[in-house]
Amino acid sequence: MLEAHGASRILASFHDISADWVFAGLYFSDKYLKEHPDSVRKVMDGLVKSFDFIAGNDREARTFLPKYTKVEEELCMISALRHYQAIEPPERLKEQIDLMATYGYIKSSVDVSTMIDYGFLPETLRHQGESAQEQTGGTL
Amino acid sequence: MNTMHHCRKKKTQALPLALFLLGLGLLFWPGAPIADELPTVKLVYWRSIDDLPLYVGVEKGFFKEAGVNVELEYISGEPNTLAAVMRGDVAGGYISLSSLIKLAEEKAPVKVVAWMGHAHPGTKCGIHVGAQTKYKTLEDLRGIRIATSGSVMVKTLLTHAVHKGGMTLKDIKPMWGATPENPMQHEAALRSGGIDAFIV
């Protein structure tokens, strides 16, 4: 976004440094998931529709950005968007965790599988996630 | 023949009953649920371009179509978001993988239910240098003054970048804790010569 002003340029993107870097996840408390599973499923249904919409309608999707981000529309239309994917390959997550551990920023390679629950996603996606885990033998 | 007649007769009798029930249904259930009647789920957003799926879901009505009314609430930062989620002020929010690791160590009662995107070849997040400077490759970073937030994610990526350039963090000058509210402040620091690069 900033290079659009001509002051800076990107020397190496996060993707150049570590491909397909996963940024963040959407989470709920266990209590909320237990008390409102149906609402969470509905949120996931809507979210996955949004992912699909952005993938196929990039330009229209970007028109909603200025209202929420207060970033100039001109910049919103050229900023790089993430690739949205509800289930990330477990080996990708493990690579990132291993990197953090290798450089000493976390104590050790922690298993975060207990902190992830794809069970609220639409069934078709859930099966994709299960097969990915089975193929890699991963625990994530 | 007799059986056919019987079936027709049953259908003829069933039609008024069906219309009656339909009318009754319309009387007591006036159409599809409107937004106010849908369960409301409050989600935290960060006014970021990366929150786009939430904005699209609200603006295009995808959440309402799915049967839920999503309200977006701005709360700054992961710790504040987590506190709000645990208090029940909001239903959910974002968390980075590095923070999720910390929560896993503490066995915190939360779950990530979906990831919110990853970098790709067109990603603009990364190490930015002055447009007219000599820096071209990761090997050129030696001695560079680079502003960085100091989050585990950014530290990891920066350390890995200099590693790929054949160095360690000792070979550059990270300026930890640079977390301007507005990304344009990075640009201002770059223009003023206070820094040579920033990672964001």
Interface residues (C-beta under 8 A of the other chain):
Chain A: M1 L2 E3 H5 G6 A7 S8 R9 I10 L11 A12 S13 F14 H15 D16 I17 S18 A19 D20 W21 V22 F23 A24 G25 L26 Y27 F28 S29 D30 K31 Y32 L33 H36 D38 S39 V40 K42 V43 M44 D45 G46 L47 V48 K49 S50 F51 F53 I54 A61 R62 F64 L65 K67 Y68 T69 K70 V71 C76 S79 A80 L81 R82 H83 Y84 Q85 A86 I87 E88 R92 L93 Q96 I97 L99 M100 Y103 Y105 I106 K107 V110 D111 V112 T114 M115 I116 D117 Y118 G119 F120 L121
Chain B: P39 V41 L43 Y45 R47 S48 I49 D50 D51 L52 P53 L54 Y55 V56 G57 E59 K60 F62 F63 K64 E65 A66 G67 V68 V70 L72 V85 M86 G88 A91 G92 G93 Y94 I95 S96 L97 S98 L100 I101 K102 L103 A104 E105 A108 P109 V110 K111 V112 V113 A114 W115 M116 G117 H118 A119 H120 P121 G122 T123 K124 C125 G126 I127 H128 V129 G130 A131 Y135 K136 T137 L138 D140 L141 V152 M153 K155 T156 L157 T159 H160 A161 K164 P183 M184 H186 E187 L190 R191 A197 F198
